[in-house]
Amino acid sequence: MIARLSGVLAEKAPPSVLVDVGGVGYEVQVPMSTFYNLPGLGEKVTLLTQFIVREDAQLLYGFLTATERESFRELIKISGVGPRIALAVLSGLNANELAQAVAGQETARLIKVPGIGKKTAERLLLELKGKLAPVLAQPTALAGDTHGDIQQALLALGYSDKEAQLALKALPADVSVSDGIKLALKALSR
């Protein structure tokens, strides 16, 4: 599985980008929330990815933050919601706004997303309830920063996004990745 790409941003054409990694160009579909925050052409970029294999295609989806990727993964688990709809949702609402809409059961916010009708919005709210946690205390962690790396490690260990966010809030700002993971695991084991 391809979990992350680091390379040079070669092309940008919404919703696709082309990342040159050691001479190999990877076409990656990204939500607009990621697209707007990408660096300029020719600059270095790191994307967290989700690789999806279908009968007729192999597709790579990219995100700047672990929270966005986790939201995408939760969305595609829902029956009738595929990667295209999940990208549309994350293009209309960033991961934090989606989590807030789910927490507040705000159907009207989801209906504003192109391709989402009332029934789909209600199903999304029902099935995502309790699975997404808004990022309130800190700005969304970019891939590569310390808290983002700690969060990715906790998610990889099977903790939910909500548990990881709670553990991150208790960490000092200048903690190293290895010390942060240890402290977070101690806090989560209580």
Beta strands, then each sheet from edge to edge (+ up, - down):
strand 1: 4-13
strand 2: 16-21
strand 3: 24-29
strand 4: 44-53
strand 5: 58-63
sheet 1: 3+ 2- 1+ 4- 5+
end
